[in-house]
Amino acid sequence: MKLKPIIVIGGPTGVGKSETAIRLARLIGGEIVSADSMQVYQGMDVGTAKVSKEQQAETAHHMLDIVSPLESYSAADYQRDARREVSEIHARGHLPIVTGGTGFYIQALLNDIDFHMDIGTDEIYRNHLNHLADIYGTEHLHGMLAHVDPQSAQSIHPHNRQRIIRALEYFEHTGTQFSVHNKAQTKKKRLYDTVFFVLTDSRNRLYERINKRAEKIVREGLIEETQTLLSLGCQQDMTSMQALGYRETAAMLQKCGDSVSEEVLFDLMKSISLHTRHYAKRQLTWFRRETDTIWLSWEDYDTESILDKMTEILKNRKIIL
């Protein structure tokens, strides 16, 4: 049976995935499926650089604002919901364009991964790990992970308690490193006829974009947005509050309260920029492990020529006419 087509635009934070996806969707009659683990949350617009309501009205977007920030949302949840959206897009005769930087979400959607075949949850061991994190900090768990699975520790942020615990649980119950498991998942067969673009740029230009983005989100409402989330009952250890920008802002508010000087704002921007650059490096590492990807660098293209190259490739692959 012929597989149905799907287009993916991945890459690090700040590289221009959303803008490129919107332009491509307008050219080829596509609908966009977000693959961003934090844009699924309602009320987290500024910090996640979510596309505007106007852009969403002009070009169909899916998998945005689908869950409360008070809830947890997993890759298995994403797989179920995103596959439903992709199926409905195909039924309308349109092309799904999956766009985002959460590699594991993209992998869960594209590949024949059965989360139900994975290990279960050991509440006793999980509670033990959470207890250690409460006493010594999530960084302590990250150190435990680095000891047994250095590659996973390198790809998981030291503050991402949920993923660190999952990796430690996997090792505890299987004796196998979670990184080995993830590598095996990349070799699972694809469920769609996939054209997988990865956008990139020189380090200097990417870091410059990230720095400008950090300043923009702080100046344009990140602090107010974080205050609203906290007032709704969001706690700093919740999955939603692990998002870049929100975590740093919540810590700043806890320390400074309403005394937010220009110096404090500068330090906040600097912290967000630093952590975002580290995250971009981990994203690039993830995408390099993916197979059958087409890397396109802004060093070689501008806005028009990159779209020309994408459409040329899609025509050669008979995804579009």
N, C-alpha and C positions, 0 to 999 in steps of 0.2 A: 504494500500500500504506500502510495506517495505521501511523504511527510508534508505537513502544511508549513508555509514559510514564516520565519520570525527574524526580525532584525534586532541586534543588540548594539548599543553604544555605551561602552564602559570607559573607565579611566579614573584618574585621581580627582579629588575634590578641587574645584576651581578651574578645571581645564576647559570648561565650556560645553559640557555634555547636553545640558537642557536646551540651550539656545540652538545647538546644532540639530538636536532631535526635532525641535519645533519646525525649523526650516525644512528639514528632510520630510517631515510628515506632510507639510503643505505641498511639497513637490510631488509626492508619490501617493497621496491619499492614505496616510497612515494615522494610527491612533497610538498615543504614548502610554506605556505602562511603566510607572515608576518602580525602580528597584533600589530604593533608599530606605534603610531600616528605621530612619527617624521621621521621614516625611509621611509615614502612615499615621502619625499621631496628630490629633486635632489641636489647634491652638499653638502649634510650633511652626510658625511661618517664617519669621525673620531669621532666626538662628539656623534653620536648615536650608535657607535660600530657596524656599518653595516658590514655584512659578506663580505669578499673580493670578487673581481671579479673571482678569481680562484675558490673559494668555490661555487660561483653561477654557474660557468661553470660545476663543477663536480656534483652538486645537484641542480635541478630546484628550483628556488625561484621566488615568485610572490609578488606583492604589494610593491615593492621597486622602488624608483626613478620614481614615476609616475606623480608627479606634481611639478611645480616650487615653490621655497620657497617664491616667491612673492604672491602666491595665498593662499587662505584659503581652508581647506579640513575638512569636517565634518564627524561625525559618519554615517550619512545617505549616504554620498558619499562612504564611506568605505563599508557599507553594500551592496550597489549596485555593486561595483567593485569586492569585494571579493567573493560575491556569484557567479558572472560570472566566476571568476577564478576557484572556487571549482567545478562548473558544468563542466567546460572544463577538469579539472583533472579527474573527474569521467568518462567522456566520453572517455578519453584515457586509462581507466582501471587501474588507479593509485589511491593511497590513499592520500587525502589532510591532511597535518599536519600543523595545525594553531599554530603559535609560536609567543609569544610576551607578553608584560606586560601591554598593554592598555586594561584593563578589559571591558570598555564600548564598544570598538570595537569588542571584542570577543562576548560579549553579543548581540550586534547588528547583528552579522553574524549568530549566532546559534539560536536565539530565534525569535518567531513570533512577532517582534516589527514593527509596522507601523508608521514610522516617520511622514507620512502625516496626521495622526490622532492627532498629537501633536498640541500644540498651535502655532499660527502664530507669526509673528514678529511685535511688536508694535514699529514702528520707533521713535515715540515721546518719549516713555519711555526709549528705548534703547539709544537714543541720550542724554537724561537726565543723564543716568548712565555713559555713556562715558564722558560727560562733567564733572561729579563729579570726575571721575578717572583722567581726565587730570589735574584738579585743585589740588585734594587732594591725588592722587595716587590710584593704584589698591587696595592697602591694606585697603583703606577706604571702598570700595565696599565689600571687604571680611569681614570687621567688620559688615556691614549691613546684610550680609548673615548669619553671626554667630548669629545675634540677632533673625532672623526669622527661621533659619534652621541650627542649630548647627552641625548636622550630615553631611550635605552637605559641610559646611565650613571646617569640619575636613578632608574630602576626597578630596577637591579641593585646589590646591596650591594658596597661597595668591597673586601670580603674574599672574595667569591664568585668564586674564580679560574675555576672551570669555566664558568660562564655568561658571564663577561667574555671569556674566550678564544673561546667559541663565537660571541659577537657580533662580535668582531674578525675571526675567520675568515670569517664571513658577509660582512662588508664587504670584506675583502681579495679574496674570490673573485667577488663579484657586483657590487661597486661600489654596492650598495644598503644603506641603513641597516637594521640588524636590527629597529629599532622600526617601520619602514615594513612590513617583512615580517610582523611580529607583528600589526600593525593589519589587514593584509589577511586574516590567519588568522581574526580575529574575524568576518569577513564570510562565511566558509565556511558552507555549509548545515549545520544541526543534524541529527544522526542519530537524535534522539529527540524525542518530544513533551515539551518541557522547560518546567518551571516553576522559575524561577531567583530565589530569594529572596536578598537581601543584608541582613544584619543590621548595624546601626550604632548609634551613641550619640553624645552630646555629647562633645567633645574632653576636657573635664575628667573626666567619669565614666569614659571609656575609659582615659585615662592613669592614673586612680586604680586601676582594675582591674589595669592592667599593672604598676604599682608593687607592689601587693599580691601579684600572681602571682610577681614576681621574688623577693620576700622568701620566699614560700612554698616555691618550688622549691629555693632555697638552704638553707633551714632543714630541708627534708624529704628531703635526700639527693642533691642535684645534684653536690656535690663528690665523694662516694663513688662515684656512678655514673660520673662523668668519670674518676676514678682507675681504675676497673675497665676502662673502654674503652681507656685508655692502656696498661694492663697487658696487654690483649689484642693490642696492636700498632697501635692506631689512631694515625695521625699527624695533626698539626694541619692539614695541607693536604688531607686526605681530604674527600670530599663530606660524609660523615656529621658530621665535626667542624666543619663550617661552621654547624651548627645554633646558633641563638641560645641562649646560656647555656653551652653546652659550649665554644665557642670562647673566651669570656671566662674560663671556669673553668680551662681548660687553660693559658691564658696566665698566670693567677694562680698555678697550681701550679708552673709552670716558674720563676716568679720567686721565690715564697715557700717552696716545698716544704711541709713539715709545719707551718711557723710561721704558722698561720692565726689571727690575732687578730680581735677584734670589729671593729676598724678596717678590717682587710683584708676581712672579710665585708661590711661596709657599703659599701666601695668597689666590691666585686663586684656587689652588688645594684644599686647606682647605675648601673654600667656596663651591666648587663643591661637595666635599665629604659630607659635612654637608647636603646640599640640597638633594643630592641623597639618603642619609640615611633616611631623612624624607619622600622622595617619596617612597622608598621601604616599609616603614611602612604603607603608605596609600595603596600601592598595595596589601600587605598582608591582610589588612582589607577588601579590595574589594573581593579578592578571597575567604576569609572565608565566605562571604555572599552567594557565589555561591553554588548551590546544586549539588549533585552527582559528587563530585570531588574526585580524588584519590591523596592524598598528599604523596610525596616521599621526604625524607630528605637525604642530603648527609652525615648526621651523621650515617646513616644506610647502605649506599651503596657506591660503587665506580663506575667508568665509565662502567665497564663491567657488574657488578651485577645489576645496575639500568636498563640497556637495557634488561637484562634477565627477570627482573621483569615486565617491560613494555610489552615485547613480550608474556610473560605468561598470563598477563591480557588480551591482545588483542586476544590471542588464545581462552581463556575461553569465551570471549564475541563474538567469531566467526567473528571478524573483519579480522583476518588473519588465514590461515590454519596452 
